[in-house]
Amino acid sequence: MDAYQIIKRPVITEKGTLLKEKGNFYIFEVEKTATKGQIKEAVETVFKVKVDKVNTVTLPGKARRAGKNMAEARGFKKAIVKLKAGDKIEIFEGV
């Protein structure tokens, strides 16, 4: 699997911004089938940084109401990536 297929998009939230400032953590939405090793390689390849640790969480889809019918929104997998000291990802710096 290609590194650009593994990393779908960055997740920018208030909690994620605090994690970035305090502990050099970055959060990404990733492919559901990706392993921690694949995520680590993908982040290192795409952003040219060294990854210290990867934690993942698979979030289920929430039930949504569409009139009288119930539908389920898609779930996703997110990766919380800790970088080595001194490394940073530039796309998050403008936030």
C-alpha positions, -999 to 999 in steps of 0.1 A, spaced: 0 0 0 13 35 -9 21 60 18 -4 85 4 -32 59 5 -24 51 42 -26 87 54 -59 102 44 -59 136 62 -48 153 93 -73 157 121 -72 192 135 -91 196 167 -87 216 199 -75 185 218 -51 176 189 -36 211 190 -30 209 227 -13 175 222 9 190 195 20 219 218 27 198 249 41 165 236 49 167 199 19 145 190 1 147 156 -32 131 147 -41 116 113 -71 98 98 -57 66 83 -68 36 62 -87 11 84 -65 -18 74 -32 -1 81 -9 -14 108 11 7 132 43 -2 113 28 9 80 16 41 95 50 49 110 67 43 76 41 64 58 45 94 81 83 92 79 82 89 41 56 117 35 68 143 60 105 134 63 105 131 101 114 104 126 85 88 144 89 77 181 55 60 187 22 53 171 -11 48 188 -43 39 169 -80 41 177 -108 27 155 -140 47 160 -173 33 150 -199 51 129 -226 70 147 -263 63 142 -279 91 122 -316 97 116 -328 104 80 -365 110 84 -381 78 98 -351 57 87 -319 52 107 -285 53 89 -250 47 101 -223 73 94 -190 58 84 -165 49 111 -128 57 107 -94 49 122 -72 76 136 -35 74 144 -18 95 172 18 98 161 46 110 185 76 125 168 112 124 180 123 156 198 132 184 175 110 171 146 78 189 135 54 187 106 50 221 88 14 217 77 3 220 114 23 250 122 -1 275 106 -30 263 128 
